[in-house]
């Protein structure tokens, strides 16, 4: 039986009068590719930030690898990878310098050669990050997220703005990381990608978890007989759906 990597119990988070996350409970198993979907403002990013130790819940409990993210954030960072939506922090560096800088942040890190070979970066090491195409910038961002050989990788809208070829190349790397036993948690607006790649998907609506199941089972619950995750998104994620 696969062990539980993430436990979320009755978690709430508000910003003033806005209840961003409202009494959410869920579990993520080792080796899962676990998706989170919902409209803008549904609570996806807030939930991810709490799992990563970047925000503290107002109520409830979270455990990631048996660690309380809010209380032991520095310890947790050693074991998780965070995909950066923006890598402007390293825009003035070349690819080699960016990787070396992030490797220096961790007590244990993957050998540079392994990272370079895994992501096909050999020909790009001396290029400034700011001059890379969107697809290669995202590839570098993903390489940065795994320099510490994390057990869990968090991805927030990682393929936004990429063309079809860059998306396919990016997903091939994600799936290889999954085959290596990594647990991957991501939010994404591309329902086709989520349907084809995720083991389970959590659907958020106005801060609430309304569904959590495999793509196939979620699709089977659409009363109108929808055949895709797009139908799941429309039916369950929008306010007013039942």
Beta strands, then each sheet from edge to edge (+ up, - down):
strand 1: 4-15
strand 2: 18-29
strand 3: 33-37
strand 4: 59-64
strand 5: 80-82
strand 6: 152-156
strand 7: 183-187
strand 8: 200-205
strand 9: 208-213
sheet 1: 2+ 1- 4+
sheet 2: 5+ 6+ 7+ 3+ 8+ 9-
end
